[in-house]
Amino acid sequence: MGNDALVDKIAIEQLIHRYNRLTDEEDFEGWASCFAPDGVFHGAYEDFRAHADLDKFAEHARALIAKMPNLRHFVTNIECEVNGDTASVQSYLLMTSTSPSGESSIVMVGRSEDELVKIDGNWLFSSRTTRLDGADAAGDRS
């Protein structure tokens, strides 16, 4: 693997980590900045055009966060295949919530399937799909 491929893979991993941090911080404009102009987020239960549906996504995310205080996203097992200015990525996802009393619990487990595009030297999601383990039939996208 050459230096360019390593640089791309590190940049892609940083994008994934930034995306999760911005989501946890409820920085939804920052969240949208992780997507290409026509990027789409296929959530576990609903789809959003990252830029055009930003307000709708923010409302959806705030409703979830209200039920799961101090939500934190953790990502692992990142596998990345770069092909020029596009990339495909798969990773595992774990979300925790910590109550005001300090009790933490795992609230969601699943995986992300991503398609990325490099625009002006920056990697962005063109499509991000979340698949939750054990999702009910209405939310099952596997």
PyMOL commands that place a pseudoatom at each C-alpha (Angstrom):
pseudoatom trace, name=CA, resn=MET, resi=1, chain=A, elem=C, hetatm=0, pos=[0.000, 0.000, 0.000]
pseudoatom trace, name=CA, resn=GLY, resi=2, chain=A, elem=C, hetatm=0, pos=[1.432, 3.348, -1.043]
pseudoatom trace, name=CA, resn=ASN, resi=3, chain=A, elem=C, hetatm=0, pos=[1.532, 6.570, 0.930]
pseudoatom trace, name=CA, resn=ASP, resi=4, chain=A, elem=C, hetatm=0, pos=[-1.434, 8.047, -0.962]
pseudoatom trace, name=CA, resn=ALA, resi=5, chain=A, elem=C, hetatm=0, pos=[-3.612, 5.054, -0.060]
pseudoatom trace, name=CA, resn=LEU, resi=6, chain=A, elem=C, hetatm=0, pos=[-2.609, 5.334, 3.602]
pseudoatom trace, name=CA, resn=VAL, resi=7, chain=A, elem=C, hetatm=0, pos=[-3.328, 9.063, 3.631]
pseudoatom trace, name=CA, resn=ASP, resi=8, chain=A, elem=C, hetatm=0, pos=[-6.762, 8.414, 2.091]
pseudoatom trace, name=CA, resn=LYS, resi=9, chain=A, elem=C, hetatm=0, pos=[-7.605, 5.683, 4.608]
pseudoatom trace, name=CA, resn=ILE, resi=10, chain=A, elem=C, hetatm=0, pos=[-6.586, 7.867, 7.546]
pseudoatom trace, name=CA, resn=ALA, resi=11, chain=A, elem=C, hetatm=0, pos=[-8.643, 10.778, 6.173]
pseudoatom trace, name=CA, resn=ILE, resi=12, chain=A, elem=C, hetatm=0, pos=[-11.667, 8.497, 5.768]
pseudoatom trace, name=CA, resn=GLU, resi=13, chain=A, elem=C, hetatm=0, pos=[-11.325, 7.171, 9.314]
pseudoatom trace, name=CA, resn=GLN, resi=14, chain=A, elem=C, hetatm=0, pos=[-11.079, 10.754, 10.582]
pseudoatom trace, name=CA, resn=LEU, resi=15, chain=A, elem=C, hetatm=0, pos=[-14.280, 11.621, 8.697]
pseudoatom trace, name=CA, resn=ILE, resi=16, chain=A, elem=C, hetatm=0, pos=[-16.093, 8.723, 10.375]
pseudoatom trace, name=CA, resn=HIS, resi=17, chain=A, elem=C, hetatm=0, pos=[-14.857, 9.750, 13.827]
pseudoatom trace, name=CA, resn=ARG, resi=18, chain=A, elem=C, hetatm=0, pos=[-15.731, 13.422, 13.217]
pseudoatom trace, name=CA, resn=TYR, resi=19, chain=A, elem=C, hetatm=0, pos=[-19.221, 12.433, 12.009]
pseudoatom trace, name=CA, resn=ASN, resi=20, chain=A, elem=C, hetatm=0, pos=[-19.851, 10.505, 15.235]
pseudoatom trace, name=CA, resn=ARG, resi=21, chain=A, elem=C, hetatm=0, pos=[-18.498, 13.262, 17.482]
pseudoatom trace, name=CA, resn=LEU, resi=22, chain=A, elem=C, hetatm=0, pos=[-20.566, 15.931, 15.740]
pseudoatom trace, name=CA, resn=THR, resi=23, chain=A, elem=C, hetatm=0, pos=[-23.678, 13.778, 16.091]
pseudoatom trace, name=CA, resn=ASP, resi=24, chain=A, elem=C, hetatm=0, pos=[-23.035, 13.302, 19.815]
pseudoatom trace, name=CA, resn=GLU, resi=25, chain=A, elem=C, hetatm=0, pos=[-22.465, 17.047, 20.234]
pseudoatom trace, name=CA, resn=GLU, resi=26, chain=A, elem=C, hetatm=0, pos=[-25.736, 17.782, 18.393]
pseudoatom trace, name=CA, resn=ASP, resi=27, chain=A, elem=C, hetatm=0, pos=[-23.807, 19.866, 15.851]
pseudoatom trace, name=CA, resn=PHE, resi=28, chain=A, elem=C, hetatm=0, pos=[-26.100, 19.078, 12.963]
pseudoatom trace, name=CA, resn=GLU, resi=29, chain=A, elem=C, hetatm=0, pos=[-24.636, 21.625, 10.552]
pseudoatom trace, name=CA, resn=GLY, resi=30, chain=A, elem=C, hetatm=0, pos=[-21.268, 19.995, 11.206]
pseudoatom trace, name=CA, resn=TRP, resi=31, chain=A, elem=C, hetatm=0, pos=[-22.926, 16.592, 10.710]
pseudoatom trace, name=CA, resn=ALA, resi=32, chain=A, elem=C, hetatm=0, pos=[-24.202, 17.701, 7.283]
pseudoatom trace, name=CA, resn=SER, resi=33, chain=A, elem=C, hetatm=0, pos=[-20.737, 18.985, 6.347]
pseudoatom trace, name=CA, resn=CYS, resi=34, chain=A, elem=C, hetatm=0, pos=[-19.542, 15.360, 6.404]
pseudoatom trace, name=CA, resn=PHE, resi=35, chain=A, elem=C, hetatm=0, pos=[-21.719, 14.663, 3.339]
pseudoatom trace, name=CA, resn=ALA, resi=36, chain=A, elem=C, hetatm=0, pos=[-21.344, 15.483, -0.341]
pseudoatom trace, name=CA, resn=PRO, resi=37, chain=A, elem=C, hetatm=0, pos=[-23.856, 18.083, -1.603]
pseudoatom trace, name=CA, resn=ASP, resi=38, chain=A, elem=C, hetatm=0, pos=[-26.252, 15.323, -2.692]
pseudoatom trace, name=CA, resn=GLY, resi=39, chain=A, elem=C, hetatm=0, pos=[-25.307, 12.939, 0.139]
pseudoatom trace, name=CA, resn=VAL, resi=40, chain=A, elem=C, hetatm=0, pos=[-27.942, 10.730, 1.740]
pseudoatom trace, name=CA, resn=PHE, resi=41, chain=A, elem=C, hetatm=0, pos=[-28.131, 9.213, 5.222]
pseudoatom trace, name=CA, resn=HIS, resi=42, chain=A, elem=C, hetatm=0, pos=[-30.118, 5.983, 5.360]
pseudoatom trace, name=CA, resn=GLY, resi=43, chain=A, elem=C, hetatm=0, pos=[-30.866, 5.821, 9.069]
pseudoatom trace, name=CA, resn=ALA, resi=44, chain=A, elem=C, hetatm=0, pos=[-32.093, 2.711, 10.817]
pseudoatom trace, name=CA, resn=TYR, resi=45, chain=A, elem=C, hetatm=0, pos=[-35.699, 3.887, 10.497]
pseudoatom trace, name=CA, resn=GLU, resi=46, chain=A, elem=C, hetatm=0, pos=[-35.735, 6.829, 8.082]
pseudoatom trace, name=CA, resn=ASP, resi=47, chain=A, elem=C, hetatm=0, pos=[-33.792, 8.347, 5.167]
pseudoatom trace, name=CA, resn=PHE, resi=48, chain=A, elem=C, hetatm=0, pos=[-32.508, 11.930, 5.046]
pseudoatom trace, name=CA, resn=ARG, resi=49, chain=A, elem=C, hetatm=0, pos=[-30.847, 14.034, 2.362]
pseudoatom trace, name=CA, resn=ALA, resi=50, chain=A, elem=C, hetatm=0, pos=[-28.070, 15.394, 4.541]
pseudoatom trace, name=CA, resn=HIS, resi=51, chain=A, elem=C, hetatm=0, pos=[-28.250, 19.001, 3.376]
pseudoatom trace, name=CA, resn=ALA, resi=52, chain=A, elem=C, hetatm=0, pos=[-31.826, 19.364, 2.105]
pseudoatom trace, name=CA, resn=ASP, resi=53, chain=A, elem=C, hetatm=0, pos=[-33.360, 17.552, 5.110]
pseudoatom trace, name=CA, resn=LEU, resi=54, chain=A, elem=C, hetatm=0, pos=[-31.056, 18.988, 7.775]
pseudoatom trace, name=CA, resn=ASP, resi=55, chain=A, elem=C, hetatm=0, pos=[-33.859, 20.425, 9.933]
pseudoatom trace, name=CA, resn=LYS, resi=56, chain=A, elem=C, hetatm=0, pos=[-35.814, 17.172, 9.668]
pseudoatom trace, name=CA, resn=PHE, resi=57, chain=A, elem=C, hetatm=0, pos=[-32.747, 15.155, 10.677]
pseudoatom trace, name=CA, resn=ALA, resi=58, chain=A, elem=C, hetatm=0, pos=[-31.995, 17.486, 13.608]
pseudoatom trace, name=CA, resn=GLU, resi=59, chain=A, elem=C, hetatm=0, pos=[-35.558, 17.093, 14.898]
pseudoatom trace, name=CA, resn=HIS, resi=60, chain=A, elem=C, hetatm=0, pos=[-35.324, 13.302, 14.541]
pseudoatom trace, name=CA, resn=ALA, resi=61, chain=A, elem=C, hetatm=0, pos=[-31.929, 13.148, 16.283]
pseudoatom trace, name=CA, resn=ARG, resi=62, chain=A, elem=C, hetatm=0, pos=[-33.008, 15.414, 19.148]
pseudoatom trace, name=CA, resn=ALA, resi=63, chain=A, elem=C, hetatm=0, pos=[-36.042, 13.191, 19.775]
pseudoatom trace, name=CA, resn=LEU, resi=64, chain=A, elem=C, hetatm=0, pos=[-33.779, 10.130, 20.023]
pseudoatom trace, name=CA, resn=ILE, resi=65, chain=A, elem=C, hetatm=0, pos=[-31.262, 11.916, 22.230]
pseudoatom trace, name=CA, resn=ALA, resi=66, chain=A, elem=C, hetatm=0, pos=[-34.060, 13.024, 24.580]
pseudoatom trace, name=CA, resn=LYS, resi=67, chain=A, elem=C, hetatm=0, pos=[-34.822, 9.337, 25.197]
pseudoatom trace, name=CA, resn=MET, resi=68, chain=A, elem=C, hetatm=0, pos=[-31.131, 8.404, 25.472]
pseudoatom trace, name=CA, resn=PRO, resi=69, chain=A, elem=C, hetatm=0, pos=[-29.227, 11.094, 27.398]
pseudoatom trace, name=CA, resn=ASN, resi=70, chain=A, elem=C, hetatm=0, pos=[-25.500, 11.536, 26.895]
pseudoatom trace, name=CA, resn=LEU, resi=71, chain=A, elem=C, hetatm=0, pos=[-25.566, 9.421, 23.759]
pseudoatom trace, name=CA, resn=ARG, resi=72, chain=A, elem=C, hetatm=0, pos=[-22.125, 8.372, 22.513]
pseudoatom trace, name=CA, resn=HIS, resi=73, chain=A, elem=C, hetatm=0, pos=[-21.251, 6.667, 19.237]
pseudoatom trace, name=CA, resn=PHE, resi=74, chain=A, elem=C, hetatm=0, pos=[-18.306, 4.271, 19.076]
pseudoatom trace, name=CA, resn=VAL, resi=75, chain=A, elem=C, hetatm=0, pos=[-17.017, 2.802, 15.828]
pseudoatom trace, name=CA, resn=THR, resi=76, chain=A, elem=C, hetatm=0, pos=[-14.666, -0.107, 15.268]
pseudoatom trace, name=CA, resn=ASN, resi=77, chain=A, elem=C, hetatm=0, pos=[-13.604, -2.692, 12.679]
pseudoatom trace, name=CA, resn=ILE, resi=78, chain=A, elem=C, hetatm=0, pos=[-13.330, -0.074, 9.937]
pseudoatom trace, name=CA, resn=GLU, resi=79, chain=A, elem=C, hetatm=0, pos=[-12.686, -1.708, 6.557]
pseudoatom trace, name=CA, resn=CYS, resi=80, chain=A, elem=C, hetatm=0, pos=[-11.996, 0.669, 3.701]
pseudoatom trace, name=CA, resn=GLU, resi=81, chain=A, elem=C, hetatm=0, pos=[-11.579, 0.060, -0.021]
pseudoatom trace, name=CA, resn=VAL, resi=82, chain=A, elem=C, hetatm=0, pos=[-10.387, 3.104, -1.964]
pseudoatom trace, name=CA, resn=ASN, resi=83, chain=A, elem=C, hetatm=0, pos=[-10.746, 3.267, -5.741]
pseudoatom trace, name=CA, resn=GLY, resi=84, chain=A, elem=C, hetatm=0, pos=[-9.454, 6.605, -6.990]
pseudoatom trace, name=CA, resn=ASP, resi=85, chain=A, elem=C, hetatm=0, pos=[-11.832, 9.335, -5.829]
pseudoatom trace, name=CA, resn=THR, resi=86, chain=A, elem=C, hetatm=0, pos=[-14.429, 6.928, -4.438]
pseudoatom trace, name=CA, resn=ALA, resi=87, chain=A, elem=C, hetatm=0, pos=[-14.374, 4.545, -1.502]
pseudoatom trace, name=CA, resn=SER, resi=88, chain=A, elem=C, hetatm=0, pos=[-16.532, 1.897, 0.142]
pseudoatom trace, name=CA, resn=VAL, resi=89, chain=A, elem=C, hetatm=0, pos=[-16.367, 1.462, 3.907]
pseudoatom trace, name=CA, resn=GLN, resi=90, chain=A, elem=C, hetatm=0, pos=[-17.916, -0.926, 6.396]
pseudoatom trace, name=CA, resn=SER, resi=91, chain=A, elem=C, hetatm=0, pos=[-17.659, -0.555, 10.166]
pseudoatom trace, name=CA, resn=TYR, resi=92, chain=A, elem=C, hetatm=0, pos=[-19.284, -1.698, 13.383]
pseudoatom trace, name=CA, resn=LEU, resi=93, chain=A, elem=C, hetatm=0, pos=[-21.242, 0.743, 15.506]
pseudoatom trace, name=CA, resn=LEU, resi=94, chain=A, elem=C, hetatm=0, pos=[-21.994, 0.764, 19.229]
pseudoatom trace, name=CA, resn=MET, resi=95, chain=A, elem=C, hetatm=0, pos=[-24.014, 3.461, 20.985]
pseudoatom trace, name=CA, resn=THR, resi=96, chain=A, elem=C, hetatm=0, pos=[-24.157, 4.055, 24.722]
pseudoatom trace, name=CA, resn=SER, resi=97, chain=A, elem=C, hetatm=0, pos=[-26.332, 6.263, 26.888]
pseudoatom trace, name=CA, resn=THR, resi=98, chain=A, elem=C, hetatm=0, pos=[-25.524, 7.534, 30.383]
pseudoatom trace, name=CA, resn=SER, resi=99, chain=A, elem=C, hetatm=0, pos=[-28.364, 8.538, 32.696]
pseudoatom trace, name=CA, resn=PRO, resi=100, chain=A, elem=C, hetatm=0, pos=[-28.137, 11.629, 34.927]
pseudoatom trace, name=CA, resn=SER, resi=101, chain=A, elem=C, hetatm=0, pos=[-27.354, 9.246, 37.827]
pseudoatom trace, name=CA, resn=GLY, resi=102, chain=A, elem=C, hetatm=0, pos=[-24.286, 8.010, 35.935]
pseudoatom trace, name=CA, resn=GLU, resi=103, chain=A, elem=C, hetatm=0, pos=[-25.570, 4.592, 34.877]
pseudoatom trace, name=CA, resn=SER, resi=104, chain=A, elem=C, hetatm=0, pos=[-24.372, 3.698, 31.379]
pseudoatom trace, name=CA, resn=SER, resi=105, chain=A, elem=C, hetatm=0, pos=[-25.848, 1.137, 29.033]
pseudoatom trace, name=CA, resn=ILE, resi=106, chain=A, elem=C, hetatm=0, pos=[-25.438, -0.053, 25.470]
pseudoatom trace, name=CA, resn=VAL, resi=107, chain=A, elem=C, hetatm=0, pos=[-28.525, 1.155, 23.606]
pseudoatom trace, name=CA, resn=MET, resi=108, chain=A, elem=C, hetatm=0, pos=[-27.786, 0.179, 19.995]
pseudoatom trace, name=CA, resn=VAL, resi=109, chain=A, elem=C, hetatm=0, pos=[-25.413, -2.123, 18.141]
pseudoatom trace, name=CA, resn=GLY, resi=110, chain=A, elem=C, hetatm=0, pos=[-25.063, -2.400, 14.390]
pseudoatom trace, name=CA, resn=ARG, resi=111, chain=A, elem=C, hetatm=0, pos=[-22.966, -1.562, 11.398]
pseudoatom trace, name=CA, resn=SER, resi=112, chain=A, elem=C, hetatm=0, pos=[-22.504, 1.238, 8.904]
pseudoatom trace, name=CA, resn=GLU, resi=113, chain=A, elem=C, hetatm=0, pos=[-22.093, 0.817, 5.161]
pseudoatom trace, name=CA, resn=ASP, resi=114, chain=A, elem=C, hetatm=0, pos=[-20.677, 3.880, 3.472]
pseudoatom trace, name=CA, resn=GLU, resi=115, chain=A, elem=C, hetatm=0, pos=[-19.977, 5.144, -0.016]
pseudoatom trace, name=CA, resn=LEU, resi=116, chain=A, elem=C, hetatm=0, pos=[-17.637, 8.111, -0.142]
pseudoatom trace, name=CA, resn=VAL, resi=117, chain=A, elem=C, hetatm=0, pos=[-16.439, 10.546, -2.753]
pseudoatom trace, name=CA, resn=LYS, resi=118, chain=A, elem=C, hetatm=0, pos=[-13.381, 12.781, -2.743]
pseudoatom trace, name=CA, resn=ILE, resi=119, chain=A, elem=C, hetatm=0, pos=[-14.297, 16.383, -3.605]
pseudoatom trace, name=CA, resn=ASP, resi=120, chain=A, elem=C, hetatm=0, pos=[-11.633, 19.109, -3.718]
pseudoatom trace, name=CA, resn=GLY, resi=121, chain=A, elem=C, hetatm=0, pos=[-9.286, 16.816, -1.794]
pseudoatom trace, name=CA, resn=ASN, resi=122, chain=A, elem=C, hetatm=0, pos=[-11.799, 16.054, 0.977]
pseudoatom trace, name=CA, resn=TRP, resi=123, chain=A, elem=C, hetatm=0, pos=[-13.545, 12.744, 1.600]
pseudoatom trace, name=CA, resn=LEU, resi=124, chain=A, elem=C, hetatm=0, pos=[-17.321, 13.038, 2.097]
pseudoatom trace, name=CA, resn=PHE, resi=125, chain=A, elem=C, hetatm=0, pos=[-20.169, 10.577, 2.437]
pseudoatom trace, name=CA, resn=SER, resi=126, chain=A, elem=C, hetatm=0, pos=[-22.255, 10.191, -0.702]
pseudoatom trace, name=CA, resn=SER, resi=127, chain=A, elem=C, hetatm=0, pos=[-24.300, 7.531, 1.089]
pseudoatom trace, name=CA, resn=ARG, resi=128, chain=A, elem=C, hetatm=0, pos=[-24.250, 6.327, 4.695]
pseudoatom trace, name=CA, resn=THR, resi=129, chain=A, elem=C, hetatm=0, pos=[-26.450, 3.406, 5.748]
pseudoatom trace, name=CA, resn=THR, resi=130, chain=A, elem=C, hetatm=0, pos=[-26.959, 2.302, 9.348]
pseudoatom trace, name=CA, resn=ARG, resi=131, chain=A, elem=C, hetatm=0, pos=[-28.168, -1.236, 9.992]
pseudoatom trace, name=CA, resn=LEU, resi=132, chain=A, elem=C, hetatm=0, pos=[-29.040, -2.062, 13.592]
pseudoatom trace, name=CA, resn=ASP, resi=133, chain=A, elem=C, hetatm=0, pos=[-28.689, -5.572, 14.947]
pseudoatom trace, name=CA, resn=GLY, resi=134, chain=A, elem=C, hetatm=0, pos=[-32.071, -6.971, 15.929]
pseudoatom trace, name=CA, resn=ALA, resi=135, chain=A, elem=C, hetatm=0, pos=[-34.053, -4.173, 14.249]
pseudoatom trace, name=CA, resn=ASP, resi=136, chain=A, elem=C, hetatm=0, pos=[-37.759, -4.871, 14.000]
pseudoatom trace, name=CA, resn=ALA, resi=137, chain=A, elem=C, hetatm=0, pos=[-39.324, -5.497, 10.609]
pseudoatom trace, name=CA, resn=ALA, resi=138, chain=A, elem=C, hetatm=0, pos=[-40.220, -1.818, 10.125]
pseudoatom trace, name=CA, resn=GLY, resi=139, chain=A, elem=C, hetatm=0, pos=[-36.634, -0.731, 10.657]
pseudoatom trace, name=CA, resn=ASP, resi=140, chain=A, elem=C, hetatm=0, pos=[-34.833, -3.739, 9.242]
pseudoatom trace, name=CA, resn=ARG, resi=141, chain=A, elem=C, hetatm=0, pos=[-32.830, -2.723, 6.175]
pseudoatom trace, name=CA, resn=SER, resi=142, chain=A, elem=C, hetatm=0, pos=[-30.636, -5.802, 5.914]
for i in range(1, 142): cmd.bond("trace and resi %d" % i, "trace and resi %d" % (i + 1))
show_as sticks, trace
zoom trace
